[in-house]
Amino acid sequence: MRSISKLTVTMPSELLEALDQKLVRGSESRSAVVRRLIENALSHVEDPEATERWLQSYRVVPQEGDYAPWPDDTTAQHLAELPRQ
């Protein structure tokens, strides 16, 4: 059985009303909405290790021809500025 924790969130009444009006689907509870929003947000957080693996794969086997990864130096410069951990 997985563990469940409770979370209390304080927010302005207007925000709660907007949540109820715009994000609650049918008979879905507020808890389900907040859980869905957090899961969605977490799925969009960048994984620095995955980004580094992706960049390393292009260093090892660079694309060529029509599929060249950087059509100009600007793209390569932006990738070089990505934070490293």
C-alpha atoms as a printed R data frame, in Angstrom:
   type eleno elety resid chain resno       x      y       z
1  ATOM     1    CA   MET     A     1   0.000  0.000   0.000
2  ATOM     2    CA   ARG     A     2   1.422  3.376  -0.929
3  ATOM     3    CA   SER     A     3   1.732  6.159   1.595
4  ATOM     4    CA   ILE     A     4  -0.549  9.187   1.346
5  ATOM     5    CA   SER     A     5   0.221 12.617   2.818
6  ATOM     6    CA   LYS     A     6  -2.046 15.596   3.281
7  ATOM     7    CA   LEU     A     7  -1.182 19.119   2.190
8  ATOM     8    CA   THR     A     8  -2.879 22.318   3.317
9  ATOM     9    CA   VAL     A     9  -2.666 25.221   0.887
10 ATOM    10    CA   THR     A    10  -3.637 28.803   1.641
11 ATOM    11    CA   MET     A    11  -4.725 30.920  -1.309
12 ATOM    12    CA   PRO     A    12  -6.868 33.956  -2.095
13 ATOM    13    CA   SER     A    13 -10.592 33.232  -2.503
14 ATOM    14    CA   GLU     A    14 -10.455 34.465  -6.108
15 ATOM    15    CA   LEU     A    15  -7.828 31.867  -6.968
16 ATOM    16    CA   LEU     A    16  -9.872 29.096  -5.386
17 ATOM    17    CA   GLU     A    17 -12.951 30.230  -7.331
18 ATOM    18    CA   ALA     A    18 -10.946 30.231 -10.565
19 ATOM    19    CA   LEU     A    19  -9.704 26.719  -9.781
20 ATOM    20    CA   ASP     A    20 -13.275 25.525  -9.243
21 ATOM    21    CA   GLN     A    21 -14.599 27.231 -12.385
22 ATOM    22    CA   LYS     A    22 -11.767 26.549 -14.806
23 ATOM    23    CA   LEU     A    23  -9.942 23.418 -13.674
24 ATOM    24    CA   VAL     A    24 -12.325 21.100 -11.843
25 ATOM    25    CA   ARG     A    25 -13.665 18.506 -14.291
26 ATOM    26    CA   GLY     A    26 -17.131 17.120 -13.584
27 ATOM    27    CA   SER     A    27 -17.211 15.450 -10.179
28 ATOM    28    CA   GLU     A    28 -13.431 15.710  -9.729
29 ATOM    29    CA   SER     A    29 -12.365 16.856  -6.255
30 ATOM    30    CA   ARG     A    30 -10.119 19.828  -5.578
31 ATOM    31    CA   SER     A    31  -7.529 17.398  -4.244
32 ATOM    32    CA   ALA     A    32  -7.575 15.531  -7.552
33 ATOM    33    CA   VAL     A    33  -7.155 18.811  -9.450
34 ATOM    34    CA   VAL     A    34  -4.194 19.913  -7.328
35 ATOM    35    CA   ARG     A    35  -2.633 16.443  -7.639
36 ATOM    36    CA   ARG     A    36  -3.085 16.562 -11.451
37 ATOM    37    CA   LEU     A    37  -1.550 20.047 -11.646
38 ATOM    38    CA   ILE     A    38   1.465 19.045  -9.539
39 ATOM    39    CA   GLU     A    39   2.000 15.860 -11.570
40 ATOM    40    CA   ASN     A    40   1.824 17.909 -14.769
41 ATOM    41    CA   ALA     A    41   4.259 20.520 -13.457
42 ATOM    42    CA   LEU     A    42   6.708 17.829 -12.352
43 ATOM    43    CA   SER     A    43   6.561 16.166 -15.759
44 ATOM    44    CA   HIS     A    44   7.802 19.438 -17.302
45 ATOM    45    CA   VAL     A    45  10.745 19.971 -14.963
46 ATOM    46    CA   GLU     A    46  13.943 19.472 -16.890
47 ATOM    47    CA   ASP     A    47  16.138 16.586 -15.884
48 ATOM    48    CA   PRO     A    48  19.712 17.956 -16.134
49 ATOM    49    CA   GLU     A    49  21.141 14.455 -16.517
50 ATOM    50    CA   ALA     A    50  18.775 13.669 -19.408
51 ATOM    51    CA   THR     A    51  19.727 16.949 -21.103
52 ATOM    52    CA   GLU     A    52  23.426 16.130 -20.715
53 ATOM    53    CA   ARG     A    53  22.887 12.608 -22.149
54 ATOM    54    CA   TRP     A    54  21.030 14.119 -25.110
55 ATOM    55    CA   LEU     A    55  23.824 16.651 -25.751
56 ATOM    56    CA   GLN     A    56  26.504 13.956 -25.380
57 ATOM    57    CA   SER     A    57  24.728 11.741 -27.924
58 ATOM    58    CA   TYR     A    58  25.050 14.513 -30.519
59 ATOM    59    CA   ARG     A    59  28.722 14.988 -29.671
60 ATOM    60    CA   VAL     A    60  29.381 11.283 -30.194
61 ATOM    61    CA   VAL     A    61  27.268 10.910 -33.357
62 ATOM    62    CA   PRO     A    62  26.628 14.347 -34.864
63 ATOM    63    CA   GLN     A    63  23.873 14.673 -37.424
64 ATOM    64    CA   GLU     A    64  24.846 15.577 -40.944
65 ATOM    65    CA   GLY     A    65  23.257 16.914 -44.098
66 ATOM    66    CA   ASP     A    66  19.668 18.137 -44.006
67 ATOM    67    CA   TYR     A    67  19.421 17.072 -40.366
68 ATOM    68    CA   ALA     A    68  22.379 19.103 -39.120
69 ATOM    69    CA   PRO     A    69  21.705 20.009 -35.476
70 ATOM    70    CA   TRP     A    70  22.812 23.646 -35.748
71 ATOM    71    CA   PRO     A    71  22.094 25.518 -38.939
72 ATOM    72    CA   ASP     A    72  24.149 28.432 -37.643
73 ATOM    73    CA   ASP     A    73  26.505 29.387 -34.824
74 ATOM    74    CA   THR     A    74  23.713 31.033 -32.811
75 ATOM    75    CA   THR     A    75  22.029 27.711 -32.039
76 ATOM    76    CA   ALA     A    76  25.315 26.139 -30.967
77 ATOM    77    CA   GLN     A    77  26.044 29.153 -28.765
78 ATOM    78    CA   HIS     A    78  22.654 28.886 -27.025
79 ATOM    79    CA   LEU     A    79  23.208 25.196 -26.328
80 ATOM    80    CA   ALA     A    80  26.665 25.937 -24.960
81 ATOM    81    CA   GLU     A    81  25.087 28.400 -22.502
82 ATOM    82    CA   LEU     A    82  22.821 25.755 -20.941
83 ATOM    83    CA   PRO     A    83  23.588 25.319 -17.240
84 ATOM    84    CA   ARG     A    84  25.750 22.311 -16.405
85 ATOM    85    CA   GLN     A    85  25.584 20.393 -13.164
